[in-house]
């Protein structure tokens, strides 16, 4: 329950920042969004580590959360491109690619663990 609450709060904040940055056109919200994008770009490279996939494979899959997260990521990318923040959009695209690779690696790790336990 704690993890679900944390996930919900983070995604609600992300939606709020997107609203503030692009709908309400608040400069502060745009600064927060760009800061978050540029912090996540280099940190997302850690998702390529084998330990990250192994740890994620131990948890139960959460397909609905994953789908909602990817929807939010695509909306963020689309808004960054639409409003001309191309460099930040490229950085966010890197984050999205690293997340996709991580999901694939985690899926393979889960399959390998299921095959070895069966």
ZIGIDA-V118048 format. One line per field, one symbol per residue. ss: DSSP state (A for helix, B for strand, O for the rest). phi: phi as a letter, one per 20 degrees, with the letter a starting at -180 (. if undefined). burial: + if it has 16 or more other ideal C-beta (glycine too) atoms within 10 Angstrom, else -. A space follows every 10 residues. Layout:
BEGIN
ss = ???
phi = ???
burial = ???
END
This chain:
BEGIN
ss = OAAAAAAAAA AAAAAAAAAA AAAOOOAAAA AAAAAAAAAA AAAAAAAAOA AAAAAAAAOO OOAAAAAAAA AAAAAAAAAA AAOOOAAAAA AAAAAAAAAA AAAAAAAAAA AAAAAAAO
phi = .fffffffff ffffffffff fdeeleffff ffffgfffff gfffffffff ffffffffef fcffffffff gfffffffff fgenefffff ffffgfffff ffffffffff ffffffee
burial = ---------- ---+--++-+ ++------++ -+++-++--+ +--+--+--- --+--++--- --------+- --+--++-++ ----+--++- ++++++-++- -++-++--++ --------
END
